[in-house]
Amino acid sequence: MGGQHRRKNTTHQVEKYKSRYGRFCRKKTPMNNVLKTFINARLRALDTNVFEAERRGGLKKGFLNDILIDRKESFGAKYYGKVATALESDVSTVARMASSDAGPKASERPRRETTLIPEYDIRAGASFGGGAVAEVENGYDDNGSHIEQPPIRAEWSIPDYYLAATGMRARRTHILAVDGPSMLPDLAPDDRILIDLDDTNPGRDGIFAIWDGHSESVIVKNVQLVRGAERPTIRCISSNKTYEPFDLELGDNTKIIGRVKRRITAV
């Protein structure tokens, strides 16, 4: 009888414990990883930790860390500016990443694992003079309007999480082959580069693909905005120091295509 009484009490205690604390023991539902992947990628790129980033953005301690540990899924639009400052990104990218987690959980909706990104039949010149442009063919832009574009040479299957980590949108990402040695060691001939068409702001230094209408070619250079110029002007700098920098005036004949975010290269 005593043994049965002890077992009954033990069972009662377990049920009482589960009733009181069970909410802490339930298995968490996996969250969409797009925003988490983006935050982790920016922290690695900045070589910092989440708490230092929160301080830089003026965010409450744990604000970003709560997303990384699945305590919360996203945040509202009023925080986009602070998060952009914390991660040294831009507000539009933060907004896209934050809204990616809206709606049903990733486990509850179908999701493609990869996206096909076009490689256009044009070589991005990494030397002064640029790459040659192939014949154009008919195509359509994001609004369905007819445009002329270079032929598509190939399509690369890029993982969705990889694009999310870079802040790029699939329909606004192009791939080009590199031609010429002037961007060595950063870019080598026959490398493929992923270009973010949404990022055309030379105010933040970086490597950009540029349409040079004077030579009717695409060039790839380190770009700096020339301050104090009468008209918008960029300085194009080769990574290979044997090539001299040169300036281009932005306008109808010269346009920034987009920022080079990643490269595919041989080992």
C-alpha positions as CSV (number, residue, x, y, z in Angstrom):
1,M,0.0,0.0,0.0
2,G,2.8,2.4,0.9
3,G,4.5,1.9,-2.5
4,Q,1.2,2.5,-4.4
5,H,0.7,5.7,-2.3
6,R,4.2,7.0,-3.2
7,R,3.6,6.3,-6.9
8,K,0.3,8.1,-6.8
9,N,2.0,11.1,-5.2
10,T,4.8,11.1,-7.7
11,T,2.4,11.0,-10.6
12,H,0.4,13.8,-9.1
13,Q,3.6,15.9,-8.7
14,V,4.7,15.3,-12.3
15,E,1.3,16.4,-13.6
16,K,1.3,19.5,-11.4
17,Y,4.8,20.4,-12.6
18,K,3.8,20.0,-16.3
19,S,0.7,22.1,-15.7
20,R,2.7,24.9,-14.1
21,Y,5.9,24.8,-16.1
22,G,5.0,23.0,-19.3
23,R,5.1,26.2,-21.4
24,F,8.9,26.2,-20.9
25,C,9.3,22.6,-21.9
26,R,7.4,22.6,-25.2
27,K,9.4,22.1,-28.3
28,K,9.7,25.4,-30.2
29,T,8.4,25.6,-33.7
30,P,11.2,26.4,-36.1
31,M,11.1,30.0,-37.4
32,N,11.9,31.3,-40.8
33,N,15.6,31.7,-41.1
34,V,15.8,34.5,-43.6
35,L,16.1,37.3,-41.0
36,K,18.3,35.3,-38.7
37,T,20.7,34.5,-41.6
38,F,20.8,38.1,-42.6
39,I,21.7,39.3,-39.1
40,N,24.4,36.6,-38.7
41,A,25.9,37.4,-42.1
42,R,26.1,41.1,-41.2
43,L,27.7,40.4,-37.8
44,R,30.3,38.2,-39.5
45,A,31.0,40.9,-42.2
46,L,31.4,43.5,-39.5
47,D,33.5,41.2,-37.3
48,T,31.4,42.1,-34.3
49,N,28.9,40.5,-31.9
50,V,25.2,41.0,-31.5
51,F,25.4,43.1,-28.3
52,E,28.0,45.5,-29.8
53,A,25.7,45.9,-32.8
54,E,22.7,46.6,-30.6
55,R,24.6,49.3,-28.8
56,R,25.7,50.9,-32.1
57,G,22.1,51.1,-33.3
58,G,20.7,52.4,-30.0
59,L,18.7,49.2,-29.5
60,K,17.7,47.7,-26.2
61,K,20.0,44.9,-25.1
62,G,18.8,41.6,-26.5
63,F,16.7,43.2,-29.3
64,L,18.5,41.4,-32.1
65,N,19.7,38.5,-30.0
66,D,16.1,37.5,-29.3
67,I,15.6,36.9,-33.0
68,L,18.8,34.8,-33.1
69,I,17.6,32.6,-30.3
70,D,14.0,32.3,-31.6
71,R,12.5,34.3,-28.8
72,K,10.8,36.6,-31.3
73,E,10.4,36.4,-35.1
74,S,10.7,40.0,-36.4
75,F,10.2,43.6,-35.5
76,G,8.1,46.6,-36.6
77,A,8.9,49.3,-39.2
78,K,9.7,51.8,-36.5
79,Y,12.9,49.9,-35.8
80,Y,14.2,49.6,-39.4
81,G,16.4,52.7,-39.1
82,K,18.0,51.6,-35.8
83,V,18.6,48.0,-37.1
84,A,20.1,49.4,-40.3
85,T,22.5,51.5,-38.2
86,A,23.3,48.5,-36.0
87,L,24.1,46.2,-38.9
88,E,25.6,49.0,-41.1
89,S,23.1,48.2,-43.8
90,D,20.3,50.2,-45.5
91,V,16.7,50.6,-44.4
92,S,15.3,49.1,-47.6
93,T,17.3,45.9,-47.1
94,V,16.3,45.6,-43.5
95,A,12.7,46.1,-44.4
96,R,12.9,43.3,-46.9
97,M,14.6,41.0,-44.5
98,A,12.1,41.8,-41.6
99,S,9.0,41.3,-43.8
100,S,10.4,38.0,-45.1
101,D,9.4,36.5,-41.7
102,A,5.9,37.8,-41.8
103,G,2.9,35.4,-42.2
104,P,3.0,31.6,-41.8
105,K,6.1,29.8,-40.4
106,A,8.5,28.5,-43.0
107,S,7.5,24.9,-42.0
108,E,3.9,25.7,-42.9
109,R,4.4,27.1,-46.5
110,P,6.1,25.7,-49.6
111,R,9.5,27.3,-50.2
112,R,12.0,27.0,-53.1
113,E,15.4,25.9,-52.0
114,T,17.2,27.6,-54.9
115,T,16.6,30.4,-57.5
116,L,17.9,30.6,-61.1
117,I,20.0,33.7,-61.6
118,P,20.8,34.7,-65.2
119,E,24.4,35.1,-66.5
120,Y,24.3,37.6,-69.4
121,D,26.5,37.1,-72.5
122,I,28.7,40.1,-71.7
123,R,32.1,40.2,-70.0
124,A,32.6,42.8,-67.3
125,G,35.9,44.5,-68.1
126,A,38.4,44.6,-65.3
127,S,40.7,46.8,-67.3
128,F,40.2,50.2,-68.8
129,G,38.2,49.9,-72.0
130,G,35.8,47.4,-70.5
131,G,34.2,44.2,-71.8
132,A,32.5,43.8,-75.1
133,V,28.8,43.8,-75.3
134,A,27.1,40.9,-77.2
135,E,24.2,41.3,-79.6
136,V,20.9,42.3,-77.8
137,E,17.7,40.3,-77.7
138,N,14.1,41.1,-76.6
139,G,13.2,40.8,-73.0
140,Y,10.8,42.2,-70.3
141,D,11.5,44.1,-67.1
142,D,9.9,43.6,-63.7
143,N,6.8,45.6,-64.8
144,G,6.3,43.5,-68.0
145,S,7.5,46.3,-70.3
146,H,9.5,45.3,-73.4
147,I,13.3,46.0,-73.2
148,E,16.4,45.1,-75.1
149,Q,19.0,43.1,-73.2
150,P,22.1,40.9,-73.8
151,P,21.3,37.2,-74.4
152,I,21.3,35.0,-71.4
153,R,24.5,32.8,-71.5
154,A,23.6,30.5,-68.6
155,E,21.5,30.3,-65.5
156,W,23.1,29.6,-62.1
157,S,21.1,27.9,-59.3
158,I,21.8,30.0,-56.2
159,P,20.5,28.9,-52.7
160,D,17.8,31.2,-51.4
161,Y,19.5,31.5,-48.0
162,Y,22.7,32.7,-49.7
163,L,20.8,35.5,-51.5
164,A,19.0,36.4,-48.3
165,A,22.3,36.7,-46.4
166,T,23.6,39.2,-48.9
167,G,20.4,41.2,-48.9
168,M,19.9,40.7,-52.7
169,R,16.6,40.0,-54.4
170,A,16.6,37.2,-57.0
171,R,14.9,39.3,-59.7
172,R,17.3,42.1,-59.1
173,T,20.5,40.1,-59.2
174,H,22.6,39.5,-62.4
175,I,25.7,37.5,-63.0
176,L,28.5,38.5,-65.3
177,A,31.9,37.1,-66.2
178,V,35.0,39.1,-65.4
179,D,37.5,40.0,-68.2
180,G,41.0,41.5,-67.7
181,P,43.6,41.6,-64.9
182,S,43.1,45.1,-63.5
183,M,41.0,44.0,-60.5
184,L,43.5,41.4,-59.3
185,P,43.7,40.2,-56.6
186,D,40.0,41.0,-55.7
187,L,38.6,39.8,-59.1
188,A,40.3,37.4,-61.5
189,P,39.7,36.8,-65.2
190,D,36.8,34.3,-65.7
191,D,35.4,34.9,-62.2
192,R,31.7,35.3,-62.0
193,I,30.3,38.3,-60.0
194,L,26.8,38.7,-58.5
195,I,25.6,42.2,-59.0
196,D,22.9,43.8,-56.9
197,L,20.9,46.0,-59.2
198,D,19.1,47.6,-56.2
199,D,22.4,49.1,-54.8
200,T,23.6,51.8,-57.1
201,N,24.6,54.3,-54.5
202,P,28.4,55.2,-54.8
203,G,28.2,57.1,-51.5
204,R,29.3,53.9,-49.8
205,D,32.6,52.8,-51.4
206,G,32.8,49.4,-53.0
207,I,33.1,47.5,-56.2
208,F,30.5,48.3,-58.8
209,A,29.6,47.3,-62.4
210,I,29.4,50.4,-64.6
211,W,27.9,51.0,-68.0
212,D,30.4,53.2,-69.9
213,G,28.4,54.5,-72.9
214,H,31.5,56.2,-74.4
215,S,33.2,52.8,-75.0
216,E,29.8,51.0,-75.1
217,S,31.0,48.5,-72.5
218,V,30.7,47.3,-68.9
219,I,33.6,47.9,-66.6
220,V,34.1,46.8,-63.0
221,K,36.0,49.0,-60.6
222,N,36.4,50.1,-57.0
223,V,34.2,53.3,-57.0
224,Q,34.4,56.4,-54.9
225,L,32.1,59.4,-55.2
226,V,34.1,62.6,-56.1
227,R,33.1,65.2,-53.5
228,G,32.6,68.8,-54.7
229,A,32.3,68.0,-58.4
230,E,29.9,70.2,-60.4
231,R,28.1,67.2,-61.7
232,P,27.8,63.7,-60.2
233,T,31.3,62.1,-60.8
234,I,32.8,58.8,-59.7
235,R,36.5,57.8,-59.4
236,C,37.2,54.3,-60.8
237,I,40.1,52.6,-59.1
238,S,41.7,49.3,-60.1
239,S,42.8,46.9,-57.4
240,N,45.9,46.2,-59.5
241,K,48.0,49.3,-58.8
242,T,49.7,49.2,-62.2
243,Y,46.5,50.8,-63.6
244,E,45.9,54.5,-63.0
245,P,42.5,55.7,-61.5
246,F,40.2,57.7,-63.8
247,D,37.0,59.7,-63.3
248,L,33.7,59.2,-65.1
249,E,30.8,61.7,-65.0
250,L,27.5,60.0,-64.4
251,G,24.7,60.8,-66.9
252,D,23.0,59.4,-69.9
253,N,26.2,57.8,-71.2
254,T,27.5,56.5,-67.9
255,K,25.4,54.7,-65.3
256,I,26.1,52.5,-62.3
257,I,24.5,49.1,-62.9
258,G,24.9,47.8,-59.4
259,R,27.2,46.8,-56.6
260,V,29.2,43.6,-56.8
261,K,28.2,41.7,-53.7
262,R,29.8,38.3,-54.3
263,R,32.1,36.4,-56.6
264,I,32.4,32.8,-57.8
265,T,36.0,32.0,-58.4
266,A,38.4,29.1,-58.9
267,V,40.5,27.9,-55.9
